[in-house]
């Protein structure tokens, strides 16, 4: 199963685990410049975007792509604490 031309996986199932956007974005802003350089190849990030805007774009576009390719998407917060 191809994932929007980014990677090729030959898995029988793909599950999309979603975390609260605000919690995710607060982690994404800590990415290294090397990570941002790689992400710019796959996410429409503009040179003048603020760190917050880049992080929001990354969260949105990556999750849209993942949802389109997953058999099942679920929110981490919907599962009870074990």
JOTA-V5766 format. One line per field, one symbol per residue. ss: DSSP state (2 for helix, 1 for strand, 0 for the rest). A space follows every 50 residues. Layout:
ss=???
//
This chain:
ss=01100011000000111100222222220000222222200000000000 22222222222222222220011112220000
//
